[in-house]
């Protein structure tokens, strides 16, 4: 299990990388303002899906991530040339 500090660090880096600094800070403010219950959200997240649908979606995501990672690795090799 990762330490809280590391999770915060990685989370903030991910937000800034994907949203930019201003939008990342805005996102954090929005989350802090809302009374969002992650546990309730998670309980209802998959309630209308069968286990087969959940598995299928997870497999598709895993395959897409493998393809993206392979593309990124190929790009890294090319720019080192």
N, C-alpha and C positions, 0 to 999 in steps of 0.2 A: 504494500500500500504506500502510495506517495505521501509525503509530508504536505500539510496545508500550504506552507510557503511555496513549495514547488508547484502545486496545483494552481495557486494564484498566479505565479510567474508564467507558467505555460499557458494558462487561460488568457491572461492579458496579452501575451505575445501573439496568440492565435487571433484574438479579436483585432488587435492593431494590424496584423498582417492582412486580414481579410476585409476589415472595414475602414482602416485608416485610424489615426489617433483620435480625431474629433468624433467620428461616428462610434468608435469603441467607447469613449467616455460617455457619449449620449446613451448608448445601449445600457451601460452600467447604471446610469441615472434612471432610465426607464424601468429596469429590473428592480431597483431599490424602491421606487415609487409604488409599484404594483404589489398587491397582496397575492402573490403567486404561490400556490401550494404545489410544489414539485411532486410530492407523494400522491396527491389526488390526480394530478395530470398523468403521472406514470401509470396509475391504476387503470385509467380509462384509455390509455394510448392504444392498446391492442385489443380492446374488448369486442370489437366487431370483426376480428380477423381469426381465421382458423390457424392452428399450429403450422399447417402446410403453407399458408400464405405468408406467415411470419418467416418461416425458414426460407421460402423462395425469395422473399425480399432481401433477407440477410445475405443469401448466396449471391444475388445479383450485385449487391453493394460491395461484397468482398471481391468479386471478379472485377468490378469497375475500379476499385481501389488498386488492385494488382496491375491493371492496365495503366492507370495514371502513374503509379510508381515506376513502372517499366519505362513509360514515356519520359518521365522526369530523369531517370537514370541515363537514358540515351541522350537526352539534352545536355546533361552534365558532362558526359563523355565528349560530346561534340564541341562544347565551348572550351574544353581544356586543350583542344588541338591547336 
